[in-house]
Amino acid sequence: MTGFYRDGCCRTGPQDLGMHVVCTEVTEEFLEFSKSRGNDLSTPNPEFEFPGLKPGDRWCLCALRWKEAYDSGFAPPVVLASTHESVLEVVSIEDLKKYAIDLA
């Protein structure tokens, strides 16, 4: 289950130092990019009850990681309606809308 609080929501609070607030639909390219940056999201980690992600999975991503991926050309699509508004402290709404998969 995704979200910092593992409740399926991309919400945040004082304990969430990484701001896991961007609801994404991960791609193979993003997973490879993230792994190259030291954050392997595709390998299961049973110790943390983490099954590993595969392309198409939805995941609450840290705002700064999404921005880093965006700046490097590997940003995954965003589910804007499920993304927490605090992401706007780090990323512009215009950049998020470019990757939104839930806008008409």
Order of alpha helices (4+ residues) and beta strands (2+ residues): beta-alpha-beta-alpha-alpha
